[in-house]
Amino acid sequence: MVWVHKTFAELSKKELYEILQTRVGIFVVEQECPYPEVDGRDEDCLHIWMEKEEEMVAYCRIVPPEKGEQYHSIGRVLVKEGHRGSGYARQVMERAIHVLKEDYKVNHIWLHGQEHLRHFYGSFGFKEVSEVYLEDGIPHVDMLMEV
């Protein structure tokens, strides 16, 4: 396994294409969520992924706070079909949390995750800080972790 961390400016065209293709495949097609996946935030993010035999198998991005937001967040956590059930989601989350703690020196980490994954995120120390709400027709919950 190889870990890759890159800013948007560091991404090759091929890497960017693979990231966007994978995210659209999972978050739009697989989850039947016909909403724009490209949200204008990628240019400010740190993109983290795990490669196995030169294939991206797990991915997430670290999103800096925008105006009016307090915390960095972890988003777009995914594992490609065919690699699920191998613990890669846990590994990519652990990697993102480590980067935020060690490199960004944050005190809190925010995420808004799909409601059915709240126990998974809770296993890292994230606490629910909102009621369940619909985003793009999918139940979500906001969560915060104190590091």
C-alpha positions as CSV (number, residue, x, y, z in Angstrom):
1,M,0.0,0.0,0.0
2,V,1.2,3.5,-0.8
3,W,-0.3,6.7,0.7
4,V,-0.5,9.8,-1.5
5,H,-1.2,13.3,-0.2
6,K,-1.6,16.1,-2.7
7,T,-2.9,19.6,-3.0
8,F,-5.1,20.4,-6.0
9,A,-2.1,22.1,-7.7
10,E,0.0,19.0,-7.2
11,L,-2.5,16.6,-8.8
12,S,-1.8,15.4,-12.3
13,K,-4.6,15.5,-14.8
14,K,-4.8,11.7,-14.6
15,E,-5.1,11.7,-10.8
16,L,-7.7,14.4,-10.9
17,Y,-9.7,12.5,-13.5
18,E,-9.5,9.3,-11.4
19,I,-10.6,11.1,-8.3
20,L,-13.6,12.8,-9.9
21,Q,-14.6,9.7,-11.9
22,T,-14.5,7.6,-8.7
23,R,-16.5,10.2,-6.7
24,V,-19.1,10.5,-9.4
25,G,-19.4,6.8,-9.7
26,I,-20.0,6.3,-6.0
27,F,-21.8,9.5,-4.9
28,V,-23.9,10.1,-8.0
29,V,-24.4,6.8,-9.8
30,E,-24.1,4.2,-7.1
31,Q,-26.1,6.2,-4.5
32,E,-28.5,7.4,-7.2
33,C,-28.0,11.0,-6.1
34,P,-28.2,13.2,-9.3
35,Y,-26.6,16.3,-7.8
36,P,-23.4,18.0,-8.8
37,E,-20.4,16.2,-7.3
38,V,-17.9,18.9,-8.3
39,D,-18.6,21.5,-5.6
40,G,-15.9,24.1,-6.0
41,R,-14.1,23.1,-2.9
42,D,-11.5,20.8,-4.3
43,E,-9.0,23.5,-5.2
44,D,-8.5,24.3,-1.5
45,C,-8.4,20.7,-0.3
46,L,-5.7,18.2,0.5
47,H,-6.5,15.0,-1.3
48,I,-5.5,11.8,0.4
49,W,-5.7,8.3,-1.1
50,M,-4.3,4.8,-0.7
51,E,-3.0,3.0,-3.8
52,K,-2.7,-0.7,-4.2
53,E,-0.8,-1.8,-7.3
54,E,-1.0,1.7,-8.7
55,E,-4.9,1.8,-8.3
56,M,-6.6,4.3,-6.0
57,V,-8.6,2.1,-3.6
58,A,-9.6,4.5,-0.9
59,Y,-9.9,8.3,-0.8
60,C,-10.9,11.3,1.2
61,R,-10.2,15.0,1.2
62,I,-9.4,17.5,4.0
63,V,-11.4,20.7,3.5
64,P,-10.2,23.9,5.1
65,P,-12.9,26.1,6.8
66,E,-14.5,28.6,4.6
67,K,-15.6,32.0,5.8
68,G,-18.1,31.5,8.6
69,E,-16.9,28.0,9.3
70,Q,-14.7,27.1,12.4
71,Y,-13.2,23.8,11.6
72,H,-11.3,21.8,9.0
73,S,-13.4,18.8,7.9
74,I,-13.0,15.4,6.3
75,G,-15.1,14.7,3.4
76,R,-15.8,12.5,0.4
77,V,-14.6,9.4,2.2
78,L,-14.8,6.4,-0.1
79,V,-13.6,2.9,-0.9
80,K,-13.9,1.6,-4.4
81,E,-16.2,-1.3,-5.0
82,G,-14.2,-4.5,-4.9
83,H,-12.1,-3.3,-2.1
84,R,-14.8,-2.7,0.5
85,G,-14.7,-4.8,3.7
86,S,-10.9,-4.7,3.8
87,G,-10.6,-2.0,6.5
88,Y,-9.6,0.7,4.0
89,A,-12.2,3.2,5.1
90,R,-10.9,3.0,8.6
91,Q,-7.3,3.4,7.4
92,V,-8.1,6.4,5.2
93,M,-10.0,8.1,8.2
94,E,-7.1,7.4,10.5
95,R,-4.7,8.9,8.0
96,A,-6.8,12.0,7.6
97,I,-7.1,12.5,11.3
98,H,-3.4,12.0,11.8
99,V,-2.6,14.6,9.1
100,L,-5.0,17.1,10.7
101,K,-3.5,16.6,14.1
102,E,0.1,16.5,13.2
103,D,0.4,18.8,10.1
104,Y,-2.5,21.2,10.6
105,K,-2.4,21.2,14.4
106,V,-6.2,21.4,14.7
107,N,-8.1,21.0,17.9
108,H,-11.4,19.9,16.3
109,I,-12.4,18.1,13.2
110,W,-15.8,18.4,11.6
111,L,-17.7,16.2,9.2
112,H,-21.2,15.8,7.9
113,G,-21.6,12.2,7.2
114,Q,-24.4,10.0,6.0
115,E,-26.5,9.0,8.9
116,H,-26.0,5.2,8.4
117,L,-22.3,5.8,9.0
118,R,-22.6,7.7,12.3
119,H,-21.4,4.7,14.4
120,F,-18.4,4.2,12.1
121,Y,-17.4,7.9,12.5
122,G,-18.3,7.7,16.2
123,S,-15.7,4.9,16.6
124,F,-13.0,7.6,15.9
125,G,-14.4,9.9,18.6
126,F,-16.8,12.0,16.5
127,K,-19.9,13.1,18.4
128,E,-23.2,14.0,16.8
129,V,-23.9,17.7,17.0
130,S,-27.0,18.0,14.9
131,E,-30.3,16.2,14.3
132,V,-30.5,14.0,11.2
133,Y,-31.3,16.1,8.1
134,L,-31.7,15.5,4.4
135,E,-28.9,16.6,2.0
136,D,-29.6,15.8,-1.6
137,G,-32.3,13.4,-0.5
138,I,-29.9,11.4,1.8
139,P,-30.1,11.5,5.6
140,H,-27.0,13.1,7.1
141,V,-25.7,14.2,10.5
142,D,-23.1,16.7,11.5
143,M,-20.3,15.4,13.7
144,L,-17.4,17.0,15.6
145,M,-14.3,15.4,17.1
146,E,-12.1,17.1,19.7
147,V,-8.5,16.1,19.2
